[in-house]
Amino acid sequence: MSLGLWQDRPPGEVRLTARTADRLGYPELWVGEMATYDAFALATALGTETERIQLTVGPLAVAVRDPMTIARGAASVADLTGRRVGVAIGTSSPLVVGEWHGRDRGRPVTRLRESAQVLRELLDGGKPSFAGETVRTRGYHLRLDAPGSELTVAAFGESAIGVAATTADRMVLNLITPASAATLVGHLRRAAAEAGRPAPRVAAWVTAAVDPTEDAVEQIRRAVVGYLAAPGYGEMFAEAGFGDVVEFARTRPHPRDLLAAVPVELVQAVALVGDEAAIRTRLAEYGHAGVDEVALVPVSVDADPGGEKTLTALRPADAP
């Protein structure tokens, strides 16, 4: 499962979510990075508060964190927690990279590819000497034990999928319908075959709320607003039957007006909402689309703090 990092909830509530997932036998905890905690600091704290769940940090923006800082962070978490630690990277958004951090997001796919190449060597304990178009490093190797982390690449467009196909152990998709997931999985498999390597596994982050309250549905509605006009995502929503909403979003309306235009049906297209039986049926659709792993992103509201009810209902069948 993945932490929701919901901006309308107390930041520390993610600790409850993590402990719940660990207690229920979820095998992996994704620790992303938004506007609150530093991802490596949070992963370290959660690693000391849980017993066995594997940690994956990211996706981290490669225009903000260079390969050395990512590898050092992963090794630090692994050393301090005694837990296996994976790493996920992506290009992130113009808002995060350009506006929040004031960094240049130019040539994002080139930077993603070069970062993945260097990061792989660092995570395996190497001392890369690399002078690419966007990434350069020389002379550094980890002083801590190399974590040998699994490398995940967040992808959506075909170019980023190509990076995942040639460099990653796993590709992750976010906010995706099963139909779009099937298309992207097909792109990944073809690109991997052309590169002469096995296709990476595919994970999908999917927001979930079992027997959701109105507040739970509203939380998901607010979360999708920022994606409606984004390249790739907008086209996906249009293909799912919400072209009018996408067209409206691209006129740059006030966020309040755009939120009001998001129908519940759009939420149902990209999230897991309903009773347990309906959600498990929906999970099977992602499996049929070629998704190997679904990372639940549990909604957290007053009626279900930390998403505990949702995580309990959907706990893995093979959990101890």
C-alpha positions, 0 to 999 in steps of 0.5 A: 500500500501507499501513503496518501499524504492527504493534505486535509488530514493531520500529517502524523496520521500516516504513522497510523496507516503504516502501522496498520498495513504492517500489522495486517500483513501488507508486504510493501509500504510506498513512502512518497514525497509531497509537501510535508515530510521528507521522504527518507526521514519519514521512511526511517521513522516508519521503519522503526515503528513497524516490524516487517513491511518492506519500504519503497521511497518515492517516486522522487523527482530526478530534477530535484534529487540527483542520483547520489543523494537518492542512493545515499538516502536509500542506504541510510534508511536501510542501515538505520531500519535494518529493512530492505529499501526500494527506490522509485524515481520519476519526472514529477510535475512542472509545479513541483519542479519548476515552482516549488523547487525553482529547478529546470525541468527541461529534457525530463526523459533524458534526465530520467534515463541518465538518473536511472543508469547512474542510480543503478550502479550506485545502489549496487555499490559501484563508483560510476563515472558518468558525464551525460547530457543532464547528469554528471558524477565522478568518484562517489560510492556509498560509505554504507552498505549498498542496499541493492535496491529494486529500482522503480520508474514512474511512467505514463508517456511512451518515452518514459515507458521506454526508460522503464523498459530498458532500466527498471525492475518495475514500472509504476502507474498512478491514477489509471483506469484498467483500460489505460493500464492495459494499453501502457502495459502493452507499450512496456512489453513491446519496448522491453522486447525491442531492448532484448530484456524481460519486461519489468513488473508493473505496479499501479497506485489506486486510491481505495475506500471501502463503503465510502462516506461522502467525505471519502468520495469528496477527498478523491474528487479533490485529488483528481482535479490537478490531473484533469488538464495534464498531458496524458492524464487528460486524454485518459479521462477523455477516453474514459468518457469524461472529455467534457470535464477535460475540455473545461479543465483546460480552460483553466477555471477556478479550482472550485469550479473545476471540482464542482464539475467532477462527477462521481463516475469519474472517481469510480473510473480511477479509484476503488470505491464501493463494498468489498466485493465490488472492489475485489472485482475491480482489482481483478480488472487491473490484474487482467490488464496486466498490472502485477501489483496494486498499491492501495492508497487508502482514503483517510477521513473522520469515519476511517482515520488512517484508512484502517477500515479499508486496509482491514477489509482488503488485507492480502489473502496470504497475510499472516 
